[in-house]
């Protein structure tokens, strides 16, 4: 049986590339519908922010992407959209199509990451 040590696990904010412009954070990969994203982020020491393509509508370069989305070309939209968040420390960890249209999720640490890891990691047994 192949085993991974806790020290070898990727960070919860590691980003998974699902292809077609879709990305997502490792900490959300196994969530089921209805799970509380805020609670998961808080447990891992992060806060999160949702941004939609329509939030970026005022940025002139994204108007063609809105037209492409209306024409059903979501892959083009997700590859071409570079969402942004107001404020410092935000990291883009998710981008995809939802019932609300193209959305992005940003996270940033809320407390010292090493303190959180120490609280939540099992002891490393050799």
TORLO-941399 format. One record per atom (N, C-alpha, C): residue number from 1; residue in three letters; atom name; x, z, y. Coordinates in steps of 0.05 Angstrom, whole numbers, plus 5000, padded with zeros to 4 digits. Layout:
# TORLO-941399
+-----+------+------+------+------+-------+
| pos | code | site | east |   up | north |
+-----+------+------+------+------+-------+
| NUM |  ALA |   CA |    X |    Z |     Y |
...
+-----+------+------+------+------+-------+
***
This chain:
# TORLO-941399
+-----+------+------+------+------+-------+
| pos | code | site | east |   up | north |
+-----+------+------+------+------+-------+
|   1 |  UNK |    N | 5017 | 5000 |  4977 |
|   1 |  UNK |   CA | 5000 | 5000 |  5000 |
|   1 |  UNK |    C | 5018 | 5000 |  5025 |
|   2 |  UNK |    N | 5011 | 4983 |  5044 |
|   2 |  UNK |   CA | 5026 | 4982 |  5069 |
|   2 |  UNK |    C | 5016 | 5004 |  5088 |
|   3 |  UNK |    N | 5035 | 5018 |  5099 |
|   3 |  UNK |   CA | 5028 | 5041 |  5117 |
|   3 |  UNK |    C | 5041 | 5037 |  5144 |
|   4 |  UNK |    N | 5027 | 5046 |  5165 |
|   4 |  UNK |   CA | 5038 | 5045 |  5192 |
|   4 |  UNK |    C | 5040 | 5074 |  5202 |
|   5 |  UNK |    N | 5062 | 5081 |  5214 |
|   5 |  UNK |   CA | 5066 | 5107 |  5226 |
|   5 |  UNK |    C | 5051 | 5108 |  5252 |
|   6 |  UNK |    N | 5041 | 5131 |  5260 |
|   6 |  UNK |   CA | 5027 | 5133 |  5286 |
|   6 |  UNK |    C | 5044 | 5124 |  5309 |
|   7 |  UNK |    N | 5070 | 5128 |  5307 |
|   7 |  UNK |   CA | 5088 | 5120 |  5329 |
|   7 |  UNK |    C | 5090 | 5089 |  5331 |
|   8 |  UNK |    N | 5082 | 5075 |  5310 |
|   8 |  UNK |   CA | 5084 | 5046 |  5310 |
|   8 |  UNK |    C | 5057 | 5032 |  5319 |
|   9 |  UNK |    N | 5037 | 5048 |  5323 |
|   9 |  UNK |   CA | 5011 | 5037 |  5331 |
|   9 |  UNK |    C | 5013 | 5025 |  5360 |
|  10 |  UNK |    N | 4999 | 5003 |  5365 |
|  10 |  UNK |   CA | 4999 | 4992 |  5392 |
|  10 |  UNK |    C | 4983 | 5011 |  5410 |
|  11 |  UNK |    N | 4989 | 5010 |  5436 |
|  11 |  UNK |   CA | 4975 | 5026 |  5456 |
|  11 |  UNK |    C | 4946 | 5018 |  5457 |
|  12 |  UNK |    N | 4928 | 5037 |  5464 |
|  12 |  UNK |   CA | 4899 | 5031 |  5466 |
|  12 |  UNK |    C | 4893 | 5010 |  5486 |
|  13 |  UNK |    N | 4910 | 5006 |  5506 |
|  13 |  UNK |   CA | 4905 | 4986 |  5527 |
|  13 |  UNK |    C | 4919 | 4959 |  5520 |
|  14 |  UNK |    N | 4930 | 4957 |  5496 |
|  14 |  UNK |   CA | 4941 | 4931 |  5487 |
|  14 |  UNK |    C | 4918 | 4911 |  5487 |
|  15 |  UNK |    N | 4924 | 4886 |  5495 |
|  15 |  UNK |   CA | 4904 | 4865 |  5497 |
|  15 |  UNK |    C | 4905 | 4846 |  5474 |
|  16 |  UNK |    N | 4882 | 4840 |  5462 |
|  16 |  UNK |   CA | 4879 | 4822 |  5440 |
|  16 |  UNK |    C | 4870 | 4795 |  5451 |
|  17 |  UNK |    N | 4884 | 4773 |  5443 |
|  17 |  UNK |   CA | 4876 | 4746 |  5451 |
|  17 |  UNK |    C | 4858 | 4735 |  5429 |
|  18 |  UNK |    N | 4832 | 4732 |  5436 |
|  18 |  UNK |   CA | 4813 | 4721 |  5417 |
|  18 |  UNK |    C | 4811 | 4690 |  5418 |
|  19 |  UNK |    N | 4826 | 4677 |  5436 |
|  19 |  UNK |   CA | 4826 | 4648 |  5439 |
|  19 |  UNK |    C | 4804 | 4639 |  5458 |
|  20 |  UNK |    N | 4806 | 4615 |  5468 |
|  20 |  UNK |   CA | 4786 | 4604 |  5486 |
|  20 |  UNK |    C | 4784 | 4618 |  5512 |
|  21 |  UNK |    N | 4805 | 4633 |  5520 |
|  21 |  UNK |   CA | 4804 | 4648 |  5545 |
|  21 |  UNK |    C | 4793 | 4675 |  5542 |
|  22 |  UNK |    N | 4783 | 4683 |  5519 |
|  22 |  UNK |   CA | 4772 | 4710 |  5514 |
|  22 |  UNK |    C | 4794 | 4729 |  5506 |
|  23 |  UNK |    N | 4794 | 4752 |  5520 |
|  23 |  UNK |   CA | 4812 | 4774 |  5513 |
|  23 |  UNK |    C | 4797 | 4800 |  5512 |
|  24 |  UNK |    N | 4808 | 4820 |  5499 |
|  24 |  UNK |   CA | 4796 | 4846 |  5498 |
|  24 |  UNK |    C | 4816 | 4868 |  5492 |
|  25 |  UNK |    N | 4811 | 4892 |  5501 |
|  25 |  UNK |   CA | 4830 | 4914 |  5496 |
|  25 |  UNK |    C | 4826 | 4925 |  5467 |
|  26 |  UNK |    N | 4848 | 4933 |  5456 |
|  26 |  UNK |   CA | 4848 | 4944 |  5429 |
|  26 |  UNK |    C | 4828 | 4968 |  5427 |
|  27 |  UNK |    N | 4827 | 4984 |  5447 |
|  27 |  UNK |   CA | 4809 | 5008 |  5445 |
|  27 |  UNK |    C | 4780 | 5001 |  5443 |
|  28 |  UNK |    N | 4772 | 4976 |  5450 |
|  28 |  UNK |   CA | 4744 | 4968 |  5448 |
|  28 |  UNK |    C | 4739 | 4951 |  5423 |
|  29 |  UNK |    N | 4760 | 4943 |  5408 |
|  29 |  UNK |   CA | 4758 | 4924 |  5386 |
|  29 |  UNK |    C | 4738 | 4933 |  5365 |
|  30 |  UNK |    N | 4738 | 4958 |  5358 |
|  30 |  UNK |   CA | 4721 | 4968 |  5336 |
|  30 |  UNK |    C | 4695 | 4982 |  5346 |
|  31 |  UNK |    N | 4690 | 4980 |  5371 |
|  31 |  UNK |   CA | 4665 | 4993 |  5381 |
|  31 |  UNK |    C | 4641 | 4977 |  5371 |
|  32 |  UNK |    N | 4620 | 4992 |  5366 |
|  32 |  UNK |   CA | 4595 | 4979 |  5357 |
|  32 |  UNK |    C | 4576 | 4978 |  5381 |
|  33 |  UNK |    N | 4556 | 4962 |  5379 |
|  33 |  UNK |   CA | 4537 | 4959 |  5401 |
|  33 |  UNK |    C | 4524 | 4986 |  5407 |
|  34 |  UNK |    N | 4523 | 4993 |  5432 |
|  34 |  UNK |   CA | 4512 | 5018 |  5441 |
|  34 |  UNK |    C | 4532 | 5041 |  5445 |
|  35 |  UNK |    N | 4557 | 5037 |  5435 |
|  35 |  UNK |   CA | 4576 | 5058 |  5440 |
|  35 |  UNK |    C | 4583 | 5060 |  5469 |
|  36 |  UNK |    N | 4591 | 5084 |  5477 |
|  36 |  UNK |   CA | 4596 | 5090 |  5506 |
|  36 |  UNK |    C | 4625 | 5083 |  5513 |
|  37 |  UNK |    N | 4628 | 5060 |  5527 |
|  37 |  UNK |   CA | 4655 | 5051 |  5536 |
|  37 |  UNK |    C | 4668 | 5072 |  5554 |
|  38 |  UNK |    N | 4653 | 5084 |  5571 |
|  38 |  UNK |   CA | 4664 | 5104 |  5589 |
|  38 |  UNK |    C | 4676 | 5127 |  5574 |
|  39 |  UNK |    N | 4662 | 5137 |  5553 |
|  39 |  UNK |   CA | 4672 | 5159 |  5537 |
|  39 |  UNK |    C | 4698 | 5151 |  5523 |
|  40 |  UNK |    N | 4699 | 5127 |  5512 |
|  40 |  UNK |   CA | 4723 | 5117 |  5498 |
|  40 |  UNK |    C | 4746 | 5115 |  5518 |
|  41 |  UNK |    N | 4741 | 5104 |  5541 |
|  41 |  UNK |   CA | 4763 | 5102 |  5561 |
|  41 |  UNK |    C | 4772 | 5130 |  5569 |
|  42 |  UNK |    N | 4754 | 5148 |  5574 |
|  42 |  UNK |   CA | 4762 | 5175 |  5582 |
|  42 |  UNK |    C | 4778 | 5189 |  5560 |
|  43 |  UNK |    N | 4770 | 5185 |  5535 |
|  43 |  UNK |   CA | 4785 | 5197 |  5513 |
|  43 |  UNK |    C | 4813 | 5187 |  5512 |
|  44 |  UNK |    N | 4817 | 5161 |  5519 |
|  44 |  UNK |   CA | 4844 | 5149 |  5519 |
|  44 |  UNK |    C | 4859 | 5152 |  5546 |
|  45 |  UNK |    N | 4845 | 5165 |  5566 |
|  45 |  UNK |   CA | 4858 | 5170 |  5592 |
|  45 |  UNK |    C | 4856 | 5147 |  5612 |
|  46 |  UNK |    N | 4834 | 5132 |  5610 |
|  46 |  UNK |   CA | 4830 | 5110 |  5629 |
|  46 |  UNK |    C | 4802 | 5111 |  5641 |
|  47 |  UNK |    N | 4800 | 5097 |  5664 |
|  47 |  UNK |   CA | 4774 | 5091 |  5675 |
|  47 |  UNK |    C | 4771 | 5060 |  5674 |
|  48 |  UNK |    N | 4746 | 5050 |  5676 |
|  48 |  UNK |   CA | 4743 | 5021 |  5673 |
|  48 |  UNK |    C | 4725 | 5011 |  5696 |
|  49 |  UNK |    N | 4728 | 4985 |  5701 |
|  49 |  UNK |   CA | 4714 | 4971 |  5722 |
|  49 |  UNK |    C | 4705 | 4944 |  5712 |
|  50 |  UNK |    N | 4680 | 4937 |  5716 |
|  50 |  UNK |   CA | 4669 | 4911 |  5708 |
|  50 |  UNK |    C | 4668 | 4893 |  5732 |
|  51 |  UNK |    N | 4677 | 4868 |  5729 |
|  51 |  UNK |   CA | 4677 | 4847 |  5749 |
|  51 |  UNK |    C | 4664 | 4823 |  5737 |
|  52 |  UNK |    N | 4646 | 4810 |  5751 |
|  52 |  UNK |   CA | 4634 | 4785 |  5742 |
|  52 |  UNK |    C | 4644 | 4761 |  5757 |
|  53 |  UNK |    N | 4641 | 4738 |  5746 |
|  53 |  UNK |   CA | 4649 | 4713 |  5760 |
|  53 |  UNK |    C | 4634 | 4711 |  5786 |
|  54 |  UNK |    N | 4609 | 4719 |  5786 |
|  54 |  UNK |   CA | 4593 | 4717 |  5810 |
|  54 |  UNK |    C | 4603 | 4736 |  5832 |
|  55 |  UNK |    N | 4617 | 4758 |  5824 |
|  55 |  UNK |   CA | 4630 | 4775 |  5844 |
|  55 |  UNK |    C | 4652 | 4760 |  5859 |
|  56 |  UNK |    N | 4664 | 4741 |  5845 |
|  56 |  UNK |   CA | 4686 | 4725 |  5857 |
|  56 |  UNK |    C | 4675 | 4699 |  5870 |
|  57 |  UNK |    N | 4649 | 4696 |  5872 |
|  57 |  UNK |   CA | 4637 | 4671 |  5882 |
|  57 |  UNK |    C | 4648 | 4664 |  5909 |
|  58 |  UNK |    N | 4653 | 4683 |  5926 |
|  58 |  UNK |   CA | 4662 | 4678 |  5953 |
|  58 |  UNK |    C | 4690 | 4666 |  5954 |
|  59 |  UNK |    N | 4705 | 4670 |  5932 |
|  59 |  UNK |   CA | 4731 | 4657 |  5931 |
|  59 |  UNK |    C | 4727 | 4628 |  5925 |
|  60 |  UNK |    N | 4732 | 4611 |  5944 |
|  60 |  UNK |   CA | 4726 | 4582 |  5943 |
|  60 |  UNK |    C | 4734 | 4569 |  5917 |
|  61 |  UNK |    N | 4758 | 4576 |  5906 |
|  61 |  UNK |   CA | 4767 | 4561 |  5883 |
|  61 |  UNK |    C | 4750 | 4566 |  5858 |
|  62 |  UNK |    N | 4733 | 4585 |  5858 |
|  62 |  UNK |   CA | 4716 | 4591 |  5834 |
|  62 |  UNK |    C | 4689 | 4577 |  5835 |
|  63 |  UNK |    N | 4682 | 4565 |  5856 |
|  63 |  UNK |   CA | 4656 | 4550 |  5856 |
|  63 |  UNK |    C | 4654 | 4529 |  5835 |
|  64 |  UNK |    N | 4676 | 4513 |  5831 |
|  64 |  UNK |   CA | 4675 | 4493 |  5809 |
|  64 |  UNK |    C | 4671 | 4507 |  5781 |
|  65 |  UNK |    N | 4682 | 4531 |  5778 |
|  65 |  UNK |   CA | 4678 | 4545 |  5752 |
|  65 |  UNK |    C | 4649 | 4553 |  5748 |
|  66 |  UNK |    N | 4636 | 4561 |  5769 |
|  66 |  UNK |   CA | 4608 | 4567 |  5767 |
|  66 |  UNK |    C | 4592 | 4543 |  5758 |
|  67 |  UNK |    N | 4599 | 4520 |  5770 |
|  67 |  UNK |   CA | 4585 | 4495 |  5762 |
|  67 |  UNK |    C | 4591 | 4488 |  5733 |
|  68 |  UNK |    N | 4616 | 4492 |  5724 |
|  68 |  UNK |   CA | 4624 | 4487 |  5696 |
|  68 |  UNK |    C | 4608 | 4506 |  5678 |
|  69 |  UNK |    N | 4605 | 4531 |  5686 |
|  69 |  UNK |   CA | 4590 | 4550 |  5670 |
|  69 |  UNK |    C | 4561 | 4541 |  5667 |
|  70 |  UNK |    N | 4549 | 4532 |  5689 |
|  70 |  UNK |   CA | 4521 | 4523 |  5689 |
|  70 |  UNK |    C | 4519 | 4498 |  5670 |
|  71 |  UNK |    N | 4540 | 4483 |  5667 |
|  71 |  UNK |   CA | 4540 | 4459 |  5649 |
|  71 |  UNK |    C | 4548 | 4467 |  5621 |
|  72 |  UNK |    N | 4553 | 4492 |  5615 |
|  72 |  UNK |   CA | 4558 | 4501 |  5588 |
|  72 |  UNK |    C | 4587 | 4501 |  5579 |
|  73 |  UNK |    N | 4606 | 4497 |  5597 |
|  73 |  UNK |   CA | 4634 | 4496 |  5589 |
|  73 |  UNK |    C | 4648 | 4523 |  5593 |
|  74 |  UNK |    N | 4641 | 4542 |  5577 |
|  74 |  UNK |   CA | 4651 | 4570 |  5580 |
|  74 |  UNK |    C | 4681 | 4572 |  5575 |
|  75 |  UNK |    N | 4692 | 4556 |  5557 |
|  75 |  UNK |   CA | 4721 | 4557 |  5552 |
|  75 |  UNK |    C | 4736 | 4549 |  5577 |
|  76 |  UNK |    N | 4728 | 4528 |  5591 |
|  76 |  UNK |   CA | 4741 | 4520 |  5616 |
|  76 |  UNK |    C | 4739 | 4542 |  5636 |
|  77 |  UNK |    N | 4716 | 4555 |  5638 |
|  77 |  UNK |   CA | 4712 | 4576 |  5658 |
|  77 |  UNK |    C | 4730 | 4600 |  5652 |
|  78 |  UNK |    N | 4731 | 4609 |  5627 |
|  78 |  UNK |   CA | 4747 | 4632 |  5620 |
|  78 |  UNK |    C | 4777 | 4627 |  5623 |
|  79 |  UNK |    N | 4786 | 4603 |  5617 |
|  79 |  UNK |   CA | 4814 | 4596 |  5621 |
|  79 |  UNK |    C | 4821 | 4594 |  5650 |
|  80 |  UNK |    N | 4803 | 4585 |  5667 |
|  80 |  UNK |   CA | 4809 | 4580 |  5695 |
|  80 |  UNK |    C | 4804 | 4604 |  5713 |
|  81 |  UNK |    N | 4789 | 4623 |  5705 |
|  81 |  UNK |   CA | 4782 | 4646 |  5721 |
|  81 |  UNK |    C | 4803 | 4667 |  5720 |
|  82 |  UNK |    N | 4813 | 4675 |  5743 |
|  82 |  UNK |   CA | 4832 | 4697 |  5745 |
|  82 |  UNK |    C | 4820 | 4720 |  5761 |
|  83 |  UNK |    N | 4804 | 4737 |  5748 |
|  83 |  UNK |   CA | 4789 | 4758 |  5762 |
|  83 |  UNK |    C | 4808 | 4778 |  5775 |
|  84 |  UNK |    N | 4798 | 4791 |  5796 |
|  84 |  UNK |   CA | 4815 | 4811 |  5809 |
|  84 |  UNK |    C | 4798 | 4836 |  5814 |
|  85 |  UNK |    N | 4812 | 4858 |  5817 |
|  85 |  UNK |   CA | 4799 | 4884 |  5822 |
|  85 |  UNK |    C | 4810 | 4896 |  5848 |
|  86 |  UNK |    N | 4793 | 4909 |  5863 |
|  86 |  UNK |   CA | 4801 | 4922 |  5888 |
|  86 |  UNK |    C | 4814 | 4948 |  5881 |
|  87 |  UNK |    N | 4837 | 4954 |  5894 |
|  87 |  UNK |   CA | 4850 | 4979 |  5890 |
|  87 |  UNK |    C | 4875 | 4976 |  5873 |
|  88 |  UNK |    N | 4890 | 4998 |  5871 |
|  88 |  UNK |   CA | 4916 | 4997 |  5857 |
|  88 |  UNK |    C | 4913 | 5006 |  5828 |
|  89 |  UNK |    N | 4932 | 4995 |  5812 |
|  89 |  UNK |   CA | 4935 | 5004 |  5784 |
|  89 |  UNK |    C | 4916 | 4992 |  5764 |
|  90 |  UNK |    N | 4899 | 4973 |  5771 |
|  90 |  UNK |   CA | 4881 | 4961 |  5752 |
|  90 |  UNK |    C | 4895 | 4941 |  5734 |
|  91 |  UNK |    N | 4889 | 4941 |  5709 |
|  91 |  UNK |   CA | 4900 | 4921 |  5689 |
|  91 |  UNK |    C | 4877 | 4906 |  5677 |
|  92 |  UNK |    N | 4878 | 4880 |  5677 |
|  92 |  UNK |   CA | 4858 | 4863 |  5665 |
|  92 |  UNK |    C | 4861 | 4866 |  5634 |
|  93 |  UNK |    N | 4840 | 4874 |  5621 |
|  93 |  UNK |   CA | 4841 | 4878 |  5592 |
|  93 |  UNK |    C | 4819 | 4863 |  5576 |
|  94 |  UNK |    N | 4800 | 4852 |  5591 |
|  94 |  UNK |   CA | 4778 | 4838 |  5577 |
|  94 |  UNK |    C | 4767 | 4817 |  5595 |
|  95 |  UNK |    N | 4761 | 4794 |  5582 |
|  95 |  UNK |   CA | 4748 | 4772 |  5596 |
|  95 |  UNK |    C | 4732 | 4756 |  5575 |
|  96 |  UNK |    N | 4707 | 4752 |  5580 |
|  96 |  UNK |   CA | 4690 | 4738 |  5561 |
|  96 |  UNK |    C | 4663 | 4731 |  5573 |
|  97 |  UNK |    N | 4646 | 4719 |  5557 |
|  97 |  UNK |   CA | 4619 | 4711 |  5565 |
|  97 |  UNK |    C | 4600 | 4732 |  5555 |
|  98 |  UNK |    N | 4582 | 4740 |  5572 |
|  98 |  UNK |   CA | 4561 | 4760 |  5565 |
|  98 |  UNK |    C | 4534 | 4750 |  5574 |
|  99 |  UNK |    N | 4513 | 4765 |  5569 |
|  99 |  UNK |   CA | 4487 | 4757 |  5578 |
|  99 |  UNK |    C | 4485 | 4757 |  5608 |
| 100 |  UNK |    N | 4504 | 4769 |  5621 |
| 100 |  UNK |   CA | 4505 | 4769 |  5651 |
| 100 |  UNK |    C | 4525 | 4748 |  5661 |
| 101 |  UNK |    N | 4534 | 4730 |  5644 |
| 101 |  UNK |   CA | 4553 | 4710 |  5651 |
| 101 |  UNK |    C | 4581 | 4719 |  5646 |
| 102 |  UNK |    N | 4601 | 4704 |  5656 |
| 102 |  UNK |   CA | 4629 | 4711 |  5651 |
| 102 |  UNK |    C | 4635 | 4739 |  5664 |
| 103 |  UNK |    N | 4647 | 4756 |  5648 |
| 103 |  UNK |   CA | 4654 | 4783 |  5658 |
| 103 |  UNK |    C | 4683 | 4790 |  5651 |
| 104 |  UNK |    N | 4694 | 4808 |  5667 |
| 104 |  UNK |   CA | 4721 | 4818 |  5662 |
| 104 |  UNK |    C | 4720 | 4848 |  5664 |
| 105 |  UNK |    N | 4737 | 4861 |  5648 |
| 105 |  UNK |   CA | 4740 | 4890 |  5650 |
| 105 |  UNK |    C | 4769 | 4897 |  5657 |
| 106 |  UNK |    N | 4771 | 4915 |  5676 |
| 106 |  UNK |   CA | 4797 | 4925 |  5684 |
| 106 |  UNK |    C | 4798 | 4955 |  5676 |
| 107 |  UNK |    N | 4822 | 4965 |  5670 |
| 107 |  UNK |   CA | 4825 | 4994 |  5665 |
| 107 |  UNK |    C | 4849 | 5003 |  5681 |
| 108 |  UNK |    N | 4850 | 5029 |  5686 |
| 108 |  UNK |   CA | 4873 | 5042 |  5697 |
| 108 |  UNK |    C | 4874 | 5071 |  5688 |
| 109 |  UNK |    N | 4899 | 5082 |  5686 |
| 109 |  UNK |   CA | 4902 | 5109 |  5676 |
| 109 |  UNK |    C | 4888 | 5129 |  5695 |
| 110 |  UNK |    N | 4877 | 5150 |  5683 |
| 110 |  UNK |   CA | 4866 | 5172 |  5699 |
| 110 |  UNK |    C | 4883 | 5197 |  5698 |
| 111 |  UNK |    N | 4900 | 5198 |  5678 |
| 111 |  UNK |   CA | 4919 | 5221 |  5676 |
| 111 |  UNK |    C | 4943 | 5212 |  5661 |
| 112 |  UNK |    N | 4963 | 5229 |  5658 |
| 112 |  UNK |   CA | 4988 | 5222 |  5646 |
| 112 |  UNK |    C | 4983 | 5213 |  5617 |
| 113 |  UNK |    N | 4991 | 5188 |  5611 |
| 113 |  UNK |   CA | 4986 | 5177 |  5584 |
| 113 |  UNK |    C | 5000 | 5192 |  5562 |
| 114 |  UNK |    N | 5023 | 5203 |  5567 |
| 114 |  UNK |   CA | 5037 | 5218 |  5546 |
| 114 |  UNK |    C | 5023 | 5243 |  5539 |
| 115 |  UNK |    N | 5010 | 5256 |  5559 |
| 115 |  UNK |   CA | 4994 | 5280 |  5553 |
| 115 |  UNK |    C | 4970 | 5274 |  5535 |
| 116 |  UNK |    N | 4958 | 5251 |  5540 |
| 116 |  UNK |   CA | 4935 | 5243 |  5524 |
| 116 |  UNK |    C | 4944 | 5236 |  5495 |
| 117 |  UNK |    N | 4966 | 5222 |  5493 |
| 117 |  UNK |   CA | 4976 | 5215 |  5467 |
| 117 |  UNK |    C | 4983 | 5240 |  5451 |
| 118 |  UNK |    N | 4995 | 5259 |  5464 |
| 118 |  UNK |   CA | 5002 | 5284 |  5450 |
| 118 |  UNK |    C | 4977 | 5299 |  5441 |
| 119 |  UNK |    N | 4955 | 5297 |  5456 |
| 119 |  UNK |   CA | 4930 | 5311 |  5449 |
| 119 |  UNK |    C | 4917 | 5297 |  5425 |
| 120 |  UNK |    N | 4918 | 5270 |  5424 |
| 120 |  UNK |   CA | 4902 | 5256 |  5405 |
| 120 |  UNK |    C | 4917 | 5245 |  5381 |
| 121 |  UNK |    N | 4943 | 5247 |  5381 |
| 121 |  UNK |   CA | 4958 | 5235 |  5359 |
| 121 |  UNK |    C | 4963 | 5257 |  5337 |
| 122 |  UNK |    N | 4960 | 5248 |  5312 |
| 122 |  UNK |   CA | 4967 | 5267 |  5290 |
| 122 |  UNK |    C | 4997 | 5270 |  5289 |
| 123 |  UNK |    N | 5007 | 5292 |  5277 |
| 123 |  UNK |   CA | 5036 | 5295 |  5275 |
| 123 |  UNK |    C | 5048 | 5273 |  5258 |
| 124 |  UNK |    N | 5071 | 5265 |  5265 |
| 124 |  UNK |   CA | 5086 | 5244 |  5251 |
| 124 |  UNK |    C | 5099 | 5256 |  5226 |
| 125 |  UNK |    N | 5087 | 5251 |  5203 |
| 125 |  UNK |   CA | 5099 | 5261 |  5178 |
| 125 |  UNK |    C | 5116 | 5240 |  5165 |
| 126 |  UNK |    N | 5139 | 5247 |  5156 |
| 126 |  UNK |   CA | 5157 | 5227 |  5145 |
| 126 |  UNK |    C | 5156 | 5226 |  5115 |
+-----+------+------+------+------+-------+
***
